[in-house]
Amino acid sequence: MHAPVAAPITRSDTHSMADLPDDPALRARMQRLRIREEDLEEDFIRGSGAGGQKINKTSSTVVLRHVPSGLEVRCQRERSQSQNRLIARQELCDRLEAAFKTAQMEIQNDREKVRRQTRARPRGLKRRFVAGKRHRAGIKEGRGKVSGEE
């Protein structure tokens, strides 16, 4: 008989980018957005919806969480778990890009608002305002009571 050997404990659901089909565009996009594999939590659950026995037996749905931002993506588009992992990463990149763009637009809008509020008015602007007020006053002055009842 053989003595039991202490084997390292590994989780079967722990995957890395190395396990995924090679997609250089996705890797470059994740690097550009500063998304590291260490920042991602990935769970695999059974899907829902049509698919019969297959969907009830396999854990092909991918739940991908980006820990620093708190964003969560769930993908069960394909029957293949590896394809769903790629799609989930692409969706996560899409959502993070959208969040970055929204934040940048808010900052830009705030700067533009402050710039508009603090800039000096043109010199002729007051003259035009006053001329417009005089014109409207002249129109109103021309109105009178309707006579004919007395």
C-alpha positions as CSV (number, residue, x, y, z in Angstrom):
1,M,0.0,0.0,0.0
2,H,1.0,3.5,-0.7
3,A,1.1,6.2,1.9
4,P,-1.3,9.1,1.2
5,V,0.5,12.1,-0.4
6,A,-0.5,15.6,0.6
7,A,-1.5,17.1,-2.7
8,P,-1.9,20.9,-3.1
9,I,-5.5,22.0,-2.8
10,T,-6.7,23.7,-6.0
11,R,-10.1,25.1,-6.8
12,S,-11.5,23.8,-10.1
13,D,-13.3,27.1,-10.8
14,T,-10.2,29.3,-10.5
15,H,-9.2,30.4,-13.9
16,S,-6.9,33.0,-15.4
17,M,-6.5,34.9,-18.6
18,A,-4.1,32.1,-19.7
19,D,-7.1,29.6,-19.7
20,L,-9.0,31.8,-22.2
21,P,-8.7,31.6,-25.9
22,D,-6.0,34.2,-27.0
23,D,-7.6,37.5,-27.8
24,P,-4.8,40.1,-28.2
25,A,-7.3,43.0,-28.7
26,L,-9.1,42.2,-25.4
27,R,-5.7,41.9,-23.6
28,A,-4.6,45.3,-24.9
29,R,-8.0,46.9,-24.1
30,M,-7.8,45.6,-20.5
31,Q,-4.2,46.9,-20.1
32,R,-5.3,50.3,-21.5
33,L,-8.2,50.4,-18.9
34,R,-5.8,49.2,-16.2
35,I,-7.9,46.1,-15.5
36,R,-5.8,43.4,-13.8
37,E,-6.8,39.8,-13.5
38,E,-6.2,40.1,-9.8
39,D,-8.9,42.7,-9.5
40,L,-11.5,40.3,-11.1
41,E,-13.7,37.8,-9.2
42,E,-15.2,35.2,-11.4
43,D,-18.0,32.8,-10.5
44,F,-19.7,30.2,-12.6
45,I,-23.3,29.4,-12.0
46,R,-26.0,27.5,-13.7
47,G,-27.9,29.5,-16.3
48,S,-31.6,30.1,-16.6
49,G,-34.0,30.1,-19.5
50,A,-34.4,27.8,-22.4
51,G,-31.9,25.0,-22.9
52,G,-33.4,22.0,-21.2
53,Q,-31.3,19.5,-19.3
54,K,-28.0,21.0,-20.6
55,I,-28.6,24.3,-18.9
56,N,-29.6,22.6,-15.7
57,K,-26.5,20.5,-15.5
58,T,-23.6,22.8,-16.6
59,S,-22.3,26.0,-14.9
60,S,-21.7,27.9,-18.1
61,T,-23.0,31.3,-16.9
62,V,-20.1,33.6,-15.9
63,V,-20.5,36.3,-13.2
64,L,-17.5,38.7,-13.4
65,R,-17.0,41.3,-10.7
66,H,-14.4,44.1,-10.9
67,V,-13.6,44.6,-7.2
68,P,-12.2,48.2,-7.4
69,S,-15.2,49.7,-9.2
70,G,-17.9,47.2,-7.9
71,L,-19.2,46.6,-11.4
72,E,-20.7,43.2,-12.0
73,V,-21.3,41.5,-15.4
74,R,-23.3,38.3,-15.9
75,C,-23.1,36.5,-19.2
76,Q,-24.8,33.3,-20.5
77,R,-25.0,34.2,-24.2
78,E,-23.2,31.1,-25.4
79,R,-23.2,27.5,-24.4
80,S,-19.5,27.5,-23.9
81,Q,-18.1,28.7,-20.6
82,S,-14.9,30.0,-22.2
83,Q,-16.8,32.0,-24.8
84,N,-19.0,33.5,-22.0
85,R,-15.8,34.4,-20.1
86,L,-14.5,36.4,-23.1
87,I,-17.9,38.1,-23.7
88,A,-18.1,39.0,-19.9
89,R,-14.7,40.6,-20.1
90,Q,-15.6,42.6,-23.2
91,E,-18.8,43.8,-21.5
92,L,-16.9,44.8,-18.4
93,C,-14.5,46.8,-20.6
94,D,-17.5,48.5,-22.3
95,R,-19.1,49.4,-19.0
96,L,-15.9,50.7,-17.5
97,E,-15.2,52.8,-20.7
98,A,-18.7,54.2,-20.5
99,A,-18.2,55.1,-16.8
100,F,-14.9,56.8,-17.5
101,K,-16.4,58.8,-20.4
102,T,-19.3,59.9,-18.2
103,A,-17.0,61.0,-15.5
104,Q,-14.9,62.9,-17.9
105,M,-17.9,64.6,-19.5
106,E,-19.2,65.7,-16.0
107,I,-15.8,67.2,-15.2
108,Q,-15.7,69.0,-18.6
109,N,-19.2,70.3,-18.2
110,D,-18.4,71.6,-14.7
111,R,-15.3,73.4,-16.0
112,E,-17.3,74.9,-18.9
113,K,-20.1,76.1,-16.5
114,V,-17.6,77.8,-14.3
115,R,-15.9,79.4,-17.3
116,R,-19.2,80.7,-18.6
117,Q,-20.2,82.1,-15.2
118,T,-16.9,83.9,-14.6
119,R,-16.2,85.4,-18.0
120,A,-16.7,89.1,-18.6
121,R,-19.7,90.2,-20.6
122,P,-19.2,92.0,-23.9
123,R,-19.3,95.8,-23.8
124,G,-22.2,96.2,-26.2
125,L,-24.4,93.7,-24.4
126,K,-25.8,96.2,-21.9
127,R,-26.5,98.7,-24.7
128,R,-28.5,96.1,-26.6
129,F,-30.4,95.1,-23.4
130,V,-31.4,98.7,-22.7
131,A,-32.3,99.4,-26.4
132,G,-34.6,96.3,-26.3
133,K,-36.2,97.4,-23.1
134,R,-36.9,100.9,-24.6
135,H,-38.4,99.4,-27.7
136,R,-40.7,97.1,-25.7
137,A,-41.7,100.1,-23.5
138,G,-42.6,102.1,-26.6
139,I,-44.8,99.3,-27.9
140,K,-46.6,99.1,-24.6
141,E,-47.0,102.9,-24.4
142,G,-48.9,102.8,-27.7
143,R,-51.5,100.6,-26.2
144,G,-54.5,102.4,-24.8
145,K,-57.9,101.7,-23.4
146,V,-60.5,100.7,-25.9
147,S,-63.0,103.5,-26.2
148,G,-66.6,103.2,-27.2
149,E,-68.4,102.3,-24.1
150,E,-68.7,105.9,-22.8
